[in-house]
Each structure stands twice: as structure tokens, then as C-alpha cells.
């Protein structure tokens, strides 16, 4: 378990749960009524549905990436990928907090995305502060 990054594993599973919630619950509560309404033009509806689909795919891809990085421990100091995901999720969470303030409506995204970003950053801190194991070959002194 020493090579595994438990924080990235937790972030990956939490992210996977967020993706499943996003595709199932939000699809039924938000997207299906929106797509069935005649208020929006076809072009706008298609673009909103495309964005919704891209976000769902992004959630699943980042889940796979975080779980792979967490379980395999590839690259002892390779933290660029998780760092980018953490920054994007933190920015999204803060943007949604601004939306909550402006619209006076509750949305669940900051509650789901911000803890994932925090877990990723804790995992980066752990990864950077874990000593590197040096494996000596037979021919080395």
C-alpha cells in the first residue's frame, strides 16, 4: 500500500460517484424536462445537451485517470495531471458558488467538486513529501 496514493483513490471513487449522479439523477431532474420543453430553439437545446454530455464524459475520464494514478503509483513525482484536474475542479466549485450567490438558488456541484479538489491536493502533498525509494542494481556500488 506504500506506493498507492489513498487520497487520489478516494478522489477517483468520489468523482466516479459524482459522474453516476450527474448522468442519472441530474439527467432525470434537469436535462429531460429541458429537452422536452418547447421554450428553447433546437440549436440551443442541442448545444446545452452537448455540453451536458461532455461534462459527463469528463467526469468519467478523470475518475479513471485518478484511480489509475492512485492504484499504480506510476511516476513517484508525476503530479501534473492530478494538479490540473484539482485546479479545474476548484475553479468550477468557486464559479458555482458565485452562481449560487447571483441566482439565489442552490446547486450541488460545489458540494461535489470541491472535496474532490481538496483530496487531489492532499494527495499531491503526500506524493511530494514521500521519500523516493532507490533500488540499487547488482552492478551499482
N, C-alpha and C positions, 0 to 999 in steps of 0.2 A: 504494500500500500504506500510505500515511501515515494515511489515515482508518480503516483496518481495525485491529481490536484482535486481534492474533495470539493472545493468551492466552485470550480468550473463544472464539476459533475452535477452539483446541486443547481447551479445556474442553468445547465443544459436541460435537466429534468423540469425545472420550473418554467423554463422557456417553452419546452415541449407542451406542458400543460396549458400555457398561455395560448399556444398555437391551436391546440384542440378546442379550447374555449372559444377562441376567435372564430374558427371555422364552423363550429356547431351552434353555440348559443347566440353569438352576435349575428350570424347568418340568419337565424330564425327571427330574432328580435328587430334587427335593423335593415339588413340588406333585402330580404324577401319582400317586406312591405314597401320599401323604396323602389324596388324593381317593378312591382305590380302597380304602383301609382301612375297616374297619367299626368301628373303635375310637371314632371321633367321631360325634356325632349330626349329622343333616342340617343343622340350624341352624348349628352351629359350623363345619362344613365349608363351608357357603355363605358365611359371614362371612369366613373365612380366605381363600377364593378371591376374594371381592370386594375384600379389602384387597390381595391379590397383584395383581389386575388394576388397581386404582387406582395402585399404585406403578409398574407398568409403563407406564401411560398418562402418569403424571407424569414419568417419565424421558424419554419421547419428546417431550413438550411442552416441557420445559425444554431439551432438546437443540435443538429448532427455535428457541426463543427466543434461546439463547446464540449459535447460528450466525448468526441474523438480525442480532443486535446486533453481533456481531463483524465480519461482512462489510460491513454497510451503514454502520456508524459513525453511526447516527442519534442526534441529540442529543449534542453534544460533551461535556456533563457529566451526562447522564442515566444514573446508575449505580444507581438504587434497585432495579430489577428484578434485575440480577445480584447485588447485595448481599444481597437476601432469599434468593435461591437459594443463595448461598455460605454464609450463616448456617445455613440449614436443613440443608445437606449436612454442614457441620462438626458441628452438633448430632447429626445421625444417626450420623456416624462415631464421635463420642465416646460416644454411647449404646451402640453396638455394641461398643466397647472395654470398656465396663462389663459387657456381656453376656458377652464372652469371659472376663473375669475371674471372673464369678459362676458361669458354667456350665462353665468349663474346656473349652470347645470352640472351634475356630477357625471363624470366619465371614469371608467375603471382602469384605463390604460396606465396612468401614473402609478397606481397601486400595483399593477402587474410588472411594469417595465423597470421602475426604479430599484426594487430589490434585486432584480437580475443584474443590473449595472453594478450595484454595491458588491454582490457576490463575485462578479468578474474582477473588480478592482482589488478585493481582498485576495483573490486567487493570484493576481499579478504580484501583489506584495509578497505573498508566500513564495511564489516562484522566484522572485528576485532575491529573496533572503534565505533561500535554501542552499547550503553548500553543494558545489558541484562534485560529483563522485568521479575520481580519477581512476581509470582502470589501467594498470601497468601491463604491458605486453611482456612476454618472456625475453624479448631481445632488449628491453629497456632496463636501465640501471636504476 
